[in-house]
Amino acid sequence: MKNVILSLVVVAVMVAGGLGTAFAGFSDSEVSQDNYITTGSLDLKVNDADDLPWGVGVPPKVTIEHLTPCKVEHVQIDVRNDGQCDIMPILYIHFKNFVCENIPPEHDGYPAPDGSGMKPEPELVAEYGGLVDQRWVPGIGQTGDDCSMASHISCAVSFGPAAGPMVEIVPPTKLWLLDSEQIELGTLPPCGEPYVITLALHLQQVGPDTTPYPTKEDPTVLLPLDPKFQYWQTNALMKDKVTFDIEFDLIQPDPLP
């Protein structure tokens, strides 16, 4: 009996020893060398230009002279992203730093009663009062220096690839209302694909006014203005000027959680 028990113990030890050596069999390992990580970039170009001092500077994009009421002027701004990132950054536009002023008339002008300078006769009448169609009308007040001109210019903003189609991002809105507002236009793909921002600028009429006014000769006579002069208040915008800056921002969106 003792011999049988001893034999079983020896067999158990041998089996246990065999199981232990099974974990020391074949193996292999490899090393991946020269791993690296680089970062990409965003590089916004506006009409092929970078801001100073890094580039030649971005020149004025809106340079409209002699704008007249009810005429829409379109301005095209070319943009692209020369970066290598695979992300789709978002392009923003921002109108800011509005400054308005009256500028001298190109031809004959008359001194304004408040000493603010020379102005065309229709502008003087609209601002300070005078005869319109032989009716005496009150002035609507001086405009221009307080950026009221910008309040009469509407601006619509569209954006899209140069090959089209364009999407209207901002419907016609008074230009001064866009001050201090960062407007999201959409994604601007990398690798230099050309995109276009289009601004549609429109000088709106002031009025109309059909209120009867007395004649200068007889204040008791009230006659309506001739319909062709119902927008006489718009003359207050003659020879006014508004300057402003346009900022373009290309920003990587926050990653999804």
C-alpha atoms as an extended CHARMM CRD file, in Angstrom:
* protein
*
       257  EXT
         1         1  MET       CA              0.0000000000        0.0000000000        0.0000000000  PROA      1               0.0000000000
         2         2  LYS       CA              2.8400000000        2.3480000000        0.8850000000  PROA      2               0.0000000000
         3         3  ASN       CA              4.4400000000        1.6640000000       -2.5130000000  PROA      3               0.0000000000
         4         4  VAL       CA              1.1910000000        2.6070000000       -4.3040000000  PROA      4               0.0000000000
         5         5  ILE       CA              0.8810000000        5.9100000000       -2.4290000000  PROA      5               0.0000000000
         6         6  LEU       CA              4.5490000000        6.7270000000       -3.1130000000  PROA      6               0.0000000000
         7         7  SER       CA              4.0610000000        6.0430000000       -6.8070000000  PROA      7               0.0000000000
         8         8  LEU       CA              1.0660000000        8.3870000000       -6.9440000000  PROA      8               0.0000000000
         9         9  VAL       CA              3.0920000000       11.1570000000       -5.2930000000  PROA      9               0.0000000000
        10        10  VAL       CA              5.9330000000       10.7630000000       -7.7790000000  PROA      10              0.0000000000
        11        11  VAL       CA              3.4870000000       10.8820000000      -10.7190000000  PROA      11              0.0000000000
        12        12  ALA       CA              1.8280000000       14.0560000000       -9.3110000000  PROA      12              0.0000000000
        13        13  VAL       CA              5.1990000000       15.7590000000       -8.9620000000  PROA      13              0.0000000000
        14        14  MET       CA              6.1620000000       14.8400000000      -12.5090000000  PROA      14              0.0000000000
        15        15  VAL       CA              2.8440000000       16.1140000000      -13.9080000000  PROA      15              0.0000000000
        16        16  ALA       CA              3.2180000000       19.3630000000      -11.9740000000  PROA      16              0.0000000000
        17        17  GLY       CA              6.7520000000       19.7440000000      -13.2890000000  PROA      17              0.0000000000
        18        18  GLY       CA              5.5500000000       19.1880000000      -16.8200000000  PROA      18              0.0000000000
        19        19  LEU       CA              2.8460000000       21.8410000000      -16.5170000000  PROA      19              0.0000000000
        20        20  GLY       CA              5.4060000000       24.3380000000      -15.2480000000  PROA      20              0.0000000000
        21        21  THR       CA              7.7270000000       23.8980000000      -18.2180000000  PROA      21              0.0000000000
        22        22  ALA       CA              4.7740000000       24.4910000000      -20.6700000000  PROA      22              0.0000000000
        23        23  PHE       CA              4.9780000000       28.2640000000      -19.9050000000  PROA      23              0.0000000000
        24        24  ALA       CA              8.5980000000       28.4460000000      -21.0260000000  PROA      24              0.0000000000
        25        25  GLY       CA              7.9970000000       27.5140000000      -24.6590000000  PROA      25              0.0000000000
        26        26  PHE       CA              8.5700000000       29.4610000000      -27.8930000000  PROA      26              0.0000000000
        27        27  SER       CA              8.4730000000       33.3580000000      -27.9670000000  PROA      27              0.0000000000
        28        28  ASP       CA              9.1810000000       36.2610000000      -30.3200000000  PROA      28              0.0000000000
        29        29  SER       CA              9.2910000000       40.1180000000      -30.1490000000  PROA      29              0.0000000000
        30        30  GLU       CA              9.6670000000       42.9670000000      -32.6030000000  PROA      30              0.0000000000
        31        31  VAL       CA             10.6000000000       46.6820000000      -32.2770000000  PROA      31              0.0000000000
        32        32  SER       CA              8.9180000000       49.4650000000      -34.2990000000  PROA      32              0.0000000000
        33        33  GLN       CA             11.5250000000       52.1480000000      -34.8870000000  PROA      33              0.0000000000
        34        34  ASP       CA             11.4310000000       55.8480000000      -35.9330000000  PROA      34              0.0000000000
        35        35  ASN       CA              7.9000000000       56.5700000000      -34.7600000000  PROA      35              0.0000000000
        36        36  TYR       CA              7.0070000000       60.2860000000      -34.8840000000  PROA      36              0.0000000000
        37        37  ILE       CA              4.1650000000       62.8180000000      -34.5790000000  PROA      37              0.0000000000
        38        38  THR       CA              3.9460000000       66.1410000000      -36.4370000000  PROA      38              0.0000000000
        39        39  THR       CA              1.3060000000       68.8200000000      -36.1870000000  PROA      39              0.0000000000
        40        40  GLY       CA             -0.5540000000       70.3010000000      -39.1140000000  PROA      40              0.0000000000
        41        41  SER       CA             -1.3760000000       73.9530000000      -39.6830000000  PROA      41              0.0000000000
        42        42  LEU       CA             -4.0200000000       76.4660000000      -40.6330000000  PROA      42              0.0000000000
        43        43  ASP       CA             -2.9460000000       79.2580000000      -42.9760000000  PROA      43              0.0000000000
        44        44  LEU       CA             -5.6980000000       81.6270000000      -44.0820000000  PROA      44              0.0000000000
        45        45  LYS       CA             -5.1140000000       83.6640000000      -47.2320000000  PROA      45              0.0000000000
        46        46  VAL       CA             -7.3400000000       86.5900000000      -48.1860000000  PROA      46              0.0000000000
        47        47  ASN       CA             -6.8750000000       87.3770000000      -51.8630000000  PROA      47              0.0000000000
        48        48  ASP       CA             -3.4990000000       85.5620000000      -51.6820000000  PROA      48              0.0000000000
        49        49  ALA       CA             -2.3040000000       87.8750000000      -48.9020000000  PROA      49              0.0000000000
        50        50  ASP       CA             -1.2820000000       87.6570000000      -45.2470000000  PROA      50              0.0000000000
        51        51  ASP       CA             -1.4970000000       90.4580000000      -42.6870000000  PROA      51              0.0000000000
        52        52  LEU       CA              1.4910000000       92.6320000000      -41.9110000000  PROA      52              0.0000000000
        53        53  PRO       CA              4.1960000000       92.0140000000      -40.8160000000  PROA      53              0.0000000000
        54        54  TRP       CA              4.0660000000       88.4200000000      -42.0360000000  PROA      54              0.0000000000
        55        55  GLY       CA              2.9830000000       89.3290000000      -45.5490000000  PROA      55              0.0000000000
        56        56  VAL       CA              2.3500000000       92.3190000000      -47.7620000000  PROA      56              0.0000000000
        57        57  GLY       CA             -0.8660000000       93.1150000000      -45.9000000000  PROA      57              0.0000000000
        58        58  VAL       CA             -4.5060000000       92.6580000000      -46.8830000000  PROA      58              0.0000000000
        59        59  PRO       CA             -5.6400000000       95.7000000000      -48.8880000000  PROA      59              0.0000000000
        60        60  PRO       CA             -9.1290000000       97.2350000000      -48.5820000000  PROA      60              0.0000000000
        61        61  LYS       CA            -11.7190000000       94.9490000000      -50.1160000000  PROA      61              0.0000000000
        62        62  VAL       CA            -14.6580000000       97.3960000000      -50.1670000000  PROA      62              0.0000000000
        63        63  THR       CA            -13.7090000000      100.5170000000      -52.1250000000  PROA      63              0.0000000000
        64        64  ILE       CA            -16.9720000000      101.8480000000      -53.5300000000  PROA      64              0.0000000000
        65        65  GLU       CA            -17.0780000000      105.4460000000      -54.7120000000  PROA      65              0.0000000000
        66        66  HSD       CA            -20.1370000000      107.4860000000      -55.6350000000  PROA      66              0.0000000000
        67        67  LEU       CA            -22.6730000000      104.9690000000      -54.3640000000  PROA      67              0.0000000000
        68        68  THR       CA            -26.2160000000      105.9870000000      -55.2340000000  PROA      68              0.0000000000
        69        69  PRO       CA            -29.5370000000      104.8740000000      -53.7160000000  PROA      69              0.0000000000
        70        70  CYS       CA            -31.1280000000      101.6230000000      -54.8630000000  PROA      70              0.0000000000
        71        71  LYS       CA            -27.9830000000      100.4310000000      -56.6280000000  PROA      71              0.0000000000
        72        72  VAL       CA            -26.4890000000       97.1690000000      -55.3700000000  PROA      72              0.0000000000
        73        73  GLU       CA            -22.7180000000       96.8000000000      -55.5000000000  PROA      73              0.0000000000
        74        74  HSD       CA            -21.2060000000       93.3150000000      -55.2370000000  PROA      74              0.0000000000
        75        75  VAL       CA            -17.7670000000       92.7840000000      -53.7310000000  PROA      75              0.0000000000
        76        76  GLN       CA            -15.9620000000       89.4450000000      -54.0670000000  PROA      76              0.0000000000
        77        77  ILE       CA            -13.3380000000       88.3680000000      -51.5510000000  PROA      77              0.0000000000
        78        78  ASP       CA            -11.2320000000       85.2980000000      -52.3600000000  PROA      78              0.0000000000
        79        79  VAL       CA            -10.1890000000       83.1160000000      -49.4240000000  PROA      79              0.0000000000
        80        80  ARG       CA             -8.3910000000       79.8010000000      -49.0370000000  PROA      80              0.0000000000
        81        81  ASN       CA             -6.7680000000       77.6400000000      -46.3880000000  PROA      81              0.0000000000
        82        82  ASP       CA             -3.1900000000       76.6880000000      -47.2720000000  PROA      82              0.0000000000
        83        83  GLY       CA             -2.8490000000       74.4860000000      -44.1910000000  PROA      83              0.0000000000
        84        84  GLN       CA             -2.1790000000       70.7390000000      -44.2120000000  PROA      84              0.0000000000
        85        85  CYS       CA             -4.5730000000       69.7160000000      -41.4530000000  PROA      85              0.0000000000
        86        86  ASP       CA             -7.2260000000       67.1590000000      -42.2250000000  PROA      86              0.0000000000
        87        87  ILE       CA             -9.6340000000       69.0210000000      -39.9610000000  PROA      87              0.0000000000
        88        88  MET       CA            -12.2680000000       71.3360000000      -41.4110000000  PROA      88              0.0000000000
        89        89  PRO       CA            -11.7690000000       74.7140000000      -39.6990000000  PROA      89              0.0000000000
        90        90  ILE       CA            -14.5330000000       77.3070000000      -39.6150000000  PROA      90              0.0000000000
        91        91  LEU       CA            -14.2120000000       80.7190000000      -41.2580000000  PROA      91              0.0000000000
        92        92  TYR       CA            -15.6400000000       83.8270000000      -39.5820000000  PROA      92              0.0000000000
        93        93  ILE       CA            -16.0390000000       87.4140000000      -40.7870000000  PROA      93              0.0000000000
        94        94  HSD       CA            -16.2900000000       90.4480000000      -38.5310000000  PROA      94              0.0000000000
        95        95  PHE       CA            -17.1370000000       94.0550000000      -39.5150000000  PROA      95              0.0000000000
        96        96  LYS       CA            -15.8240000000       96.5570000000      -36.9710000000  PROA      96              0.0000000000
        97        97  ASN       CA            -14.2880000000       99.9720000000      -36.2440000000  PROA      97              0.0000000000
        98        98  PHE       CA            -16.9050000000      102.0230000000      -38.0830000000  PROA      98              0.0000000000
        99        99  VAL       CA            -16.0650000000      105.7030000000      -38.6300000000  PROA      99              0.0000000000
       100       100  CYS       CA            -18.3960000000      108.0740000000      -40.4900000000  PROA      100             0.0000000000
       101       101  GLU       CA            -17.6690000000      111.5300000000      -41.8510000000  PROA      101             0.0000000000
       102       102  ASN       CA            -18.9070000000      114.1710000000      -44.2450000000  PROA      102             0.0000000000
       103       103  ILE       CA            -16.5600000000      114.8940000000      -47.1190000000  PROA      103             0.0000000000
       104       104  PRO       CA            -16.4000000000      118.1130000000      -49.1860000000  PROA      104             0.0000000000
       105       105  PRO       CA            -18.4530000000      118.3140000000      -52.3930000000  PROA      105             0.0000000000
       106       106  GLU       CA            -16.5950000000      117.7360000000      -55.6310000000  PROA      106             0.0000000000
       107       107  HSD       CA            -18.1140000000      120.7960000000      -57.2680000000  PROA      107             0.0000000000
       108       108  ASP       CA            -19.9480000000      123.8090000000      -55.8680000000  PROA      108             0.0000000000
       109       109  GLY       CA            -20.8990000000      123.6730000000      -52.2390000000  PROA      109             0.0000000000
       110       110  TYR       CA            -22.3910000000      125.8980000000      -49.5900000000  PROA      110             0.0000000000
       111       111  PRO       CA            -21.3080000000      126.4330000000      -45.9800000000  PROA      111             0.0000000000
       112       112  ALA       CA            -23.4090000000      124.5840000000      -43.4420000000  PROA      112             0.0000000000
       113       113  PRO       CA            -25.1220000000      126.8220000000      -40.8430000000  PROA      113             0.0000000000
       114       114  ASP       CA            -23.3620000000      125.0270000000      -37.9940000000  PROA      114             0.0000000000
       115       115  GLY       CA            -19.9310000000      125.5670000000      -39.4990000000  PROA      115             0.0000000000
       116       116  SER       CA            -19.4120000000      121.8730000000      -40.2460000000  PROA      116             0.0000000000
       117       117  GLY       CA            -18.1050000000      122.5780000000      -43.7390000000  PROA      117             0.0000000000
       118       118  MET       CA            -19.1400000000      122.8530000000      -47.3570000000  PROA      118             0.0000000000
       119       119  LYS       CA            -22.0260000000      120.7140000000      -48.5380000000  PROA      119             0.0000000000
       120       120  PRO       CA            -24.0790000000      120.2970000000      -51.7310000000  PROA      120             0.0000000000
       121       121  GLU       CA            -27.2950000000      122.3090000000      -51.7550000000  PROA      121             0.0000000000
       122       122  PRO       CA            -29.6370000000      119.2500000000      -51.6950000000  PROA      122             0.0000000000
       123       123  GLU       CA            -27.8050000000      117.9170000000      -48.6270000000  PROA      123             0.0000000000
       124       124  LEU       CA            -28.1230000000      121.2760000000      -46.8590000000  PROA      124             0.0000000000
       125       125  VAL       CA            -31.8680000000      121.3810000000      -47.5340000000  PROA      125             0.0000000000
       126       126  ALA       CA            -32.3860000000      117.8190000000      -46.2950000000  PROA      126             0.0000000000
       127       127  GLU       CA            -30.3650000000      118.3810000000      -43.1310000000  PROA      127             0.0000000000
       128       128  TYR       CA            -31.2600000000      121.9600000000      -42.2010000000  PROA      128             0.0000000000
       129       129  GLY       CA            -34.5110000000      122.6670000000      -44.0510000000  PROA      129             0.0000000000
       130       130  GLY       CA            -35.3010000000      124.5330000000      -47.2560000000  PROA      130             0.0000000000
       131       131  LEU       CA            -37.3510000000      124.4670000000      -50.4020000000  PROA      131             0.0000000000
       132       132  VAL       CA            -38.3160000000      121.2160000000      -52.0850000000  PROA      132             0.0000000000
       133       133  ASP       CA            -40.6400000000      121.5950000000      -55.0620000000  PROA      133             0.0000000000
       134       134  GLN       CA            -41.3210000000      125.1510000000      -53.8390000000  PROA      134             0.0000000000
       135       135  ARG       CA            -42.5140000000      123.7940000000      -50.4830000000  PROA      135             0.0000000000
       136       136  TRP       CA            -40.7030000000      124.5910000000      -47.2840000000  PROA      136             0.0000000000
       137       137  VAL       CA            -39.5890000000      121.4020000000      -45.5600000000  PROA      137             0.0000000000
       138       138  PRO       CA            -37.9160000000      121.0190000000      -42.1570000000  PROA      138             0.0000000000
       139       139  GLY       CA            -34.4830000000      119.4700000000      -41.9600000000  PROA      139             0.0000000000
       140       140  ILE       CA            -34.1240000000      115.9260000000      -40.7050000000  PROA      140             0.0000000000
       141       141  GLY       CA            -30.8490000000      116.7290000000      -38.9420000000  PROA      141             0.0000000000
       142       142  GLN       CA            -27.1890000000      116.3730000000      -39.7410000000  PROA      142             0.0000000000
       143       143  THR       CA            -26.1260000000      112.9060000000      -40.8330000000  PROA      143             0.0000000000
       144       144  GLY       CA            -22.8550000000      111.2430000000      -41.6040000000  PROA      144             0.0000000000
       145       145  ASP       CA            -20.6630000000      112.1500000000      -38.6470000000  PROA      145             0.0000000000
       146       146  ASP       CA            -22.5990000000      109.8980000000      -36.2730000000  PROA      146             0.0000000000
       147       147  CYS       CA            -22.4430000000      106.8990000000      -38.6220000000  PROA      147             0.0000000000
       148       148  SER       CA            -26.0600000000      107.3040000000      -39.6550000000  PROA      148             0.0000000000
       149       149  MET       CA            -24.8510000000      106.5910000000      -43.1750000000  PROA      149             0.0000000000
       150       150  ALA       CA            -23.9600000000      103.0550000000      -42.1050000000  PROA      150             0.0000000000
       151       151  SER       CA            -27.5120000000      102.6800000000      -40.8140000000  PROA      151             0.0000000000
       152       152  HSD       CA            -28.7990000000      103.2170000000      -44.3650000000  PROA      152             0.0000000000
       153       153  ILE       CA            -26.4570000000      100.7480000000      -46.0760000000  PROA      153             0.0000000000
       154       154  SER       CA            -27.6530000000       97.1470000000      -46.1460000000  PROA      154             0.0000000000
       155       155  CYS       CA            -25.2090000000       94.2820000000      -46.5000000000  PROA      155             0.0000000000
       156       156  ALA       CA            -25.8990000000       90.6770000000      -47.4810000000  PROA      156             0.0000000000
       157       157  VAL       CA            -23.1310000000       88.0870000000      -47.0510000000  PROA      157             0.0000000000
       158       158  SER       CA            -22.8030000000       84.8940000000      -49.1350000000  PROA      158             0.0000000000
       159       159  PHE       CA            -20.1550000000       82.1720000000      -48.9900000000  PROA      159             0.0000000000
       160       160  GLY       CA            -19.2040000000       79.1120000000      -50.9750000000  PROA      160             0.0000000000
       161       161  PRO       CA            -16.6200000000       77.4120000000      -53.1970000000  PROA      161             0.0000000000
       162       162  ALA       CA            -15.3420000000       79.4110000000      -56.1320000000  PROA      162             0.0000000000
       163       163  ALA       CA            -16.9630000000       76.8930000000      -58.4560000000  PROA      163             0.0000000000
       164       164  GLY       CA            -20.3070000000       77.3920000000      -56.6560000000  PROA      164             0.0000000000
       165       165  PRO       CA            -22.9240000000       77.1760000000      -55.3550000000  PROA      165             0.0000000000
       166       166  MET       CA            -23.0280000000       80.1700000000      -53.0230000000  PROA      166             0.0000000000
       167       167  VAL       CA            -25.0870000000       80.1640000000      -49.8290000000  PROA      167             0.0000000000
       168       168  GLU       CA            -26.5180000000       83.3560000000      -48.3280000000  PROA      168             0.0000000000
       169       169  ILE       CA            -25.2710000000       83.4570000000      -44.7460000000  PROA      169             0.0000000000
       170       170  VAL       CA            -26.5750000000       86.9050000000      -43.7730000000  PROA      170             0.0000000000
       171       171  PRO       CA            -29.6880000000       88.3070000000      -45.4690000000  PROA      171             0.0000000000
       172       172  PRO       CA            -29.7240000000       92.0530000000      -46.2400000000  PROA      172             0.0000000000
       173       173  THR       CA            -29.0320000000       93.6940000000      -42.8900000000  PROA      173             0.0000000000
       174       174  LYS       CA            -28.1330000000       97.2490000000      -41.9440000000  PROA      174             0.0000000000
       175       175  LEU       CA            -24.3600000000       97.4420000000      -42.0000000000  PROA      175             0.0000000000
       176       176  TRP       CA            -24.0090000000       99.0480000000      -38.5840000000  PROA      176             0.0000000000
       177       177  LEU       CA            -25.9570000000       96.1610000000      -37.0150000000  PROA      177             0.0000000000
       178       178  LEU       CA            -23.1090000000       93.8520000000      -38.0170000000  PROA      178             0.0000000000
       179       179  ASP       CA            -20.6540000000       95.7940000000      -35.8670000000  PROA      179             0.0000000000
       180       180  SER       CA            -19.0130000000       93.7090000000      -33.1140000000  PROA      180             0.0000000000
       181       181  GLU       CA            -20.6680000000       90.5240000000      -34.3790000000  PROA      181             0.0000000000
       182       182  GLN       CA            -18.5170000000       87.5660000000      -35.4290000000  PROA      182             0.0000000000
       183       183  ILE       CA            -20.3650000000       85.8980000000      -38.2920000000  PROA      183             0.0000000000
       184       184  GLU       CA            -19.8210000000       82.1960000000      -38.9500000000  PROA      184             0.0000000000
       185       185  LEU       CA            -19.5450000000       81.5610000000      -42.6860000000  PROA      185             0.0000000000
       186       186  GLY       CA            -18.8330000000       77.8200000000      -42.7730000000  PROA      186             0.0000000000
       187       187  THR       CA            -15.9780000000       75.3600000000      -43.1150000000  PROA      187             0.0000000000
       188       188  LEU       CA            -12.9520000000       76.2330000000      -45.2310000000  PROA      188             0.0000000000
       189       189  PRO       CA            -11.2600000000       73.0400000000      -46.4760000000  PROA      189             0.0000000000
       190       190  PRO       CA             -7.4600000000       72.7250000000      -46.3690000000  PROA      190             0.0000000000
       191       191  CYS       CA             -5.0990000000       72.2440000000      -49.3050000000  PROA      191             0.0000000000
       192       192  GLY       CA             -5.8030000000       75.6330000000      -50.8540000000  PROA      192             0.0000000000
       193       193  GLU       CA             -9.2670000000       74.9920000000      -52.3040000000  PROA      193             0.0000000000
       194       194  PRO       CA            -10.5310000000       78.4270000000      -53.4380000000  PROA      194             0.0000000000
       195       195  TYR       CA            -13.6280000000       79.8200000000      -51.7300000000  PROA      195             0.0000000000
       196       196  VAL       CA            -15.4150000000       83.1440000000      -52.1650000000  PROA      196             0.0000000000
       197       197  ILE       CA            -17.1470000000       85.6140000000      -49.8470000000  PROA      197             0.0000000000
       198       198  THR       CA            -19.5820000000       87.9160000000      -51.6410000000  PROA      198             0.0000000000
       199       199  LEU       CA            -20.8790000000       91.1500000000      -50.1060000000  PROA      199             0.0000000000
       200       200  ALA       CA            -23.9610000000       92.7670000000      -51.6350000000  PROA      200             0.0000000000
       201       201  LEU       CA            -24.0590000000       96.4210000000      -50.5280000000  PROA      201             0.0000000000
       202       202  HSD       CA            -27.0790000000       98.6270000000      -51.0860000000  PROA      202             0.0000000000
       203       203  LEU       CA            -27.7000000000      102.2710000000      -50.1530000000  PROA      203             0.0000000000
       204       204  GLN       CA            -31.3090000000      102.4920000000      -48.9930000000  PROA      204             0.0000000000
       205       205  GLN       CA            -33.6380000000      105.4140000000      -49.4910000000  PROA      205             0.0000000000
       206       206  VAL       CA            -34.6140000000      107.6120000000      -46.5520000000  PROA      206             0.0000000000
       207       207  GLY       CA            -38.3610000000      108.1340000000      -46.4240000000  PROA      207             0.0000000000
       208       208  PRO       CA            -40.6190000000      108.1860000000      -48.3020000000  PROA      208             0.0000000000
       209       209  ASP       CA            -42.3030000000      111.3600000000      -47.1030000000  PROA      209             0.0000000000
       210       210  THR       CA            -45.6730000000      112.5370000000      -48.3970000000  PROA      210             0.0000000000
       211       211  THR       CA            -46.5320000000      114.8610000000      -45.5170000000  PROA      211             0.0000000000
       212       212  PRO       CA            -48.0240000000      118.1730000000      -46.7090000000  PROA      212             0.0000000000
       213       213  TYR       CA            -45.7820000000      121.1770000000      -46.0720000000  PROA      213             0.0000000000
       214       214  PRO       CA            -46.5720000000      124.8680000000      -46.3250000000  PROA      214             0.0000000000
       215       215  THR       CA            -45.1430000000      126.9950000000      -49.0740000000  PROA      215             0.0000000000
       216       216  LYS       CA            -42.5520000000      129.4860000000      -47.9430000000  PROA      216             0.0000000000
       217       217  GLU       CA            -44.6120000000      132.3220000000      -49.3500000000  PROA      217             0.0000000000
       218       218  ASP       CA            -47.8910000000      131.3490000000      -47.6580000000  PROA      218             0.0000000000
       219       219  PRO       CA            -47.6510000000      129.1000000000      -44.5820000000  PROA      219             0.0000000000
       220       220  THR       CA            -51.4190000000      128.5990000000      -44.6110000000  PROA      220             0.0000000000
       221       221  VAL       CA            -51.2820000000      126.7500000000      -47.9180000000  PROA      221             0.0000000000
       222       222  LEU       CA            -50.5870000000      123.0520000000      -47.4100000000  PROA      222             0.0000000000
       223       223  LEU       CA            -49.7840000000      121.0840000000      -50.5140000000  PROA      223             0.0000000000
       224       224  PRO       CA            -48.2550000000      117.6010000000      -50.7950000000  PROA      224             0.0000000000
       225       225  LEU       CA            -44.8600000000      117.2360000000      -52.3450000000  PROA      225             0.0000000000
       226       226  ASP       CA            -44.5410000000      116.0940000000      -55.9050000000  PROA      226             0.0000000000
       227       227  PRO       CA            -44.1880000000      112.2640000000      -55.7550000000  PROA      227             0.0000000000
       228       228  LYS       CA            -40.8640000000      112.4950000000      -57.5560000000  PROA      228             0.0000000000
       229       229  PHE       CA            -39.4830000000      114.2830000000      -54.4810000000  PROA      229             0.0000000000
       230       230  GLN       CA            -40.9140000000      111.9620000000      -51.8300000000  PROA      230             0.0000000000
       231       231  TYR       CA            -37.4220000000      110.6570000000      -51.0010000000  PROA      231             0.0000000000
       232       232  TRP       CA            -35.8950000000      114.1200000000      -50.5720000000  PROA      232             0.0000000000
       233       233  GLN       CA            -34.5640000000      113.1080000000      -47.1200000000  PROA      233             0.0000000000
       234       234  THR       CA            -32.1090000000      110.7640000000      -48.8520000000  PROA      234             0.0000000000
       235       235  ASN       CA            -30.2230000000      113.8610000000      -49.9890000000  PROA      235             0.0000000000
       236       236  ALA       CA            -28.9250000000      114.1390000000      -46.4180000000  PROA      236             0.0000000000
       237       237  LEU       CA            -26.5910000000      111.2340000000      -47.2550000000  PROA      237             0.0000000000
       238       238  MET       CA            -24.8280000000      113.0790000000      -50.0860000000  PROA      238             0.0000000000
       239       239  LYS       CA            -21.0430000000      113.2240000000      -49.8210000000  PROA      239             0.0000000000
       240       240  ASP       CA            -20.9410000000      111.1470000000      -46.6540000000  PROA      240             0.0000000000
       241       241  LYS       CA            -18.3900000000      108.4180000000      -46.0680000000  PROA      241             0.0000000000
       242       242  VAL       CA            -18.1090000000      105.3600000000      -43.8520000000  PROA      242             0.0000000000
       243       243  THR       CA            -14.8680000000      103.4320000000      -43.2810000000  PROA      243             0.0000000000
       244       244  PHE       CA            -14.5680000000      100.1420000000      -41.4500000000  PROA      244             0.0000000000
       245       245  ASP       CA            -12.3430000000       97.1110000000      -40.9570000000  PROA      245             0.0000000000
       246       246  ILE       CA            -13.1320000000       93.5360000000      -41.9630000000  PROA      246             0.0000000000
       247       247  GLU       CA            -11.5400000000       90.8050000000      -39.8760000000  PROA      247             0.0000000000
       248       248  PHE       CA            -11.3200000000       87.2030000000      -41.1020000000  PROA      248             0.0000000000
       249       249  ASP       CA            -10.7920000000       84.4080000000      -38.5730000000  PROA      249             0.0000000000
       250       250  LEU       CA            -10.0930000000       80.7320000000      -39.2970000000  PROA      250             0.0000000000
       251       251  ILE       CA            -10.6920000000       78.6310000000      -36.1910000000  PROA      251             0.0000000000
       252       252  GLN       CA            -10.5090000000       74.8980000000      -35.5200000000  PROA      252             0.0000000000
       253       253  PRO       CA            -13.7720000000       73.7760000000      -33.9010000000  PROA      253             0.0000000000
       254       254  ASP       CA            -13.8030000000       72.0680000000      -30.5420000000  PROA      254             0.0000000000
       255       255  PRO       CA            -13.4660000000       68.2730000000      -30.9180000000  PROA      255             0.0000000000
       256       256  LEU       CA            -16.5420000000       66.2370000000      -30.2200000000  PROA      256             0.0000000000
       257       257  PRO       CA            -16.5980000000       64.6700000000      -26.7000000000  PROA      257             0.0000000000
